[in-house]
């Protein structure tokens, strides 16, 4: 289910990916977009978005990119 928080995080990921074409991590999202969530919460939401097919993880230590 896409919650408001997941949509907000997904939009930030897409914006950053369009700007940089690089994977983005939770800490960068939190700091750059001033999200009111901890990096752990963002990581959990990113994992949920990945499981739903909205994000991909290029390799283990990378951030995520839109799929």
C-alpha positions as CSV (number, residue, x, y, z in Angstrom):
1,X,0.0,0.0,0.0
2,X,1.3,3.4,-0.9
3,X,1.0,5.6,2.1
4,X,1.5,9.3,2.1
5,X,5.0,8.9,3.6
6,X,6.0,6.4,0.9
7,X,4.8,8.6,-1.8
8,X,6.7,11.6,-0.4
9,X,9.9,9.5,-0.1
10,X,9.4,8.1,-3.6
11,X,9.0,11.6,-5.1
12,X,12.2,12.7,-3.5
13,X,14.0,9.7,-4.9
14,X,12.7,10.3,-8.4
15,X,13.6,14.0,-8.2
16,X,17.1,13.2,-7.1
17,X,17.6,10.5,-9.6
18,X,16.4,12.7,-12.4
19,X,18.9,15.4,-11.2
20,X,21.9,13.1,-10.7
21,X,21.3,9.7,-12.4
22,X,22.9,8.1,-9.3
23,X,21.4,5.8,-6.6
24,X,20.3,7.7,-3.5
25,X,20.6,6.6,0.1
26,X,18.4,7.3,3.1
27,X,20.7,9.7,4.9
28,X,21.1,11.8,1.7
29,X,17.3,11.9,1.3
30,X,16.8,12.9,5.0
31,X,19.4,15.7,4.8
32,X,18.9,17.1,1.3
33,X,15.1,17.0,1.4
34,X,14.7,17.8,5.1
35,X,12.4,14.8,5.6
36,X,11.0,14.6,9.1
37,X,11.8,10.9,9.4
38,X,14.9,9.1,10.6
39,X,17.2,7.4,8.1
40,X,16.2,4.0,9.5
41,X,12.5,4.8,8.8
42,X,13.4,6.0,5.3
43,X,15.4,2.8,4.7
44,X,12.4,0.7,5.8
45,X,10.1,2.6,3.5
46,X,12.6,2.3,0.7
47,X,12.6,-1.5,1.2
48,X,8.8,-1.6,1.1
49,X,8.9,0.4,-2.1
50,X,11.5,-2.0,-3.5
51,X,9.3,-5.0,-2.6
52,X,6.4,-3.3,-4.4
53,X,8.5,-2.9,-7.5
54,X,8.9,0.9,-7.4
55,X,12.6,0.9,-6.6
56,X,15.7,-1.2,-7.5
57,X,19.0,-1.6,-5.6
58,X,21.9,-1.8,-8.1
59,X,24.1,-3.5,-5.6
60,X,24.3,-4.3,-1.9
61,X,26.0,-1.1,-0.7
62,X,24.2,1.2,-3.1
63,X,21.2,3.5,-2.6
64,X,18.1,2.8,-4.6
65,X,16.9,4.0,-8.0
66,X,13.4,4.1,-9.6
67,X,12.6,1.0,-11.5
